[in-house]
Amino acid sequence: MLDDETQPPPIGPPRSEEEIRAYTIGELKPLSGRILIVDYDPDWPQLFRREAVRIRSVLGSRALRIEHAGSTAVPGLAAKPIIDLVLVVQNSADEGAYAPALETAGYVLRIREPDWYQHRVFKGPDTDINLHVLSRGCPEIDRMVMFRDWLRSNASDRDLYAHTKLALAAQGWKYVQNYADAKTAVIEEILARARAGRK
């Protein structure tokens, strides 16, 4: 069972501006238009590999695992053109062990969520990325990888997720996080099938 500090985000309404502001580092920027969803780009895996090489070059053995996650990791799936990477370190709360090296390479820390798995997010120096940093053993790592792998192998859920994203992207959102929160229910529905499929 998870303790109170590591509960997954609730399924419900989008987080408030105050909640988003609390974990955002730097200026909180509202969307200037609609969420952009584009057709799958076969260059996305190469962009991931390039970032993974750069991260390993600055962190060395401190980078315990690097995964391509999110929709850009699923061939054929429309997505926001932002590469999601999961970086596993020994302890994501210990920023001094990895953040200075990443910052030297041009990565910028934008999100710090101490109450949700000590999750951190960096933006990239020259490619639009979300670099999610999590600790070894964090259950969110397996959850993200399982979701990716299930969508890669299950066409009906891949189509459901694409349809949901396109429908939500057509709505007006103040912040990208509001759009992300709105996807939670369908993600949990798909994950339930993925877990059942593992058994």
Secondary structure, DSSP 8 states (H G I E B T S, - for coil): ---GGG----SSS---HHHHHHHB-S-----SS----B---TTHHHHHHHHHHHHHHHHGGG--EEEEESGGGSTT--B-S-EEEEEEES-TT-GGGTHHHHHHTT-EEEEEETTTTTEEEEE-SSS-EEEEEEETT-HHHHHHHHHHHHHHH-HHHHHHHHHHHHHHHTS--SSHHHHHHHTHHHHHHHHHHHHHHH-
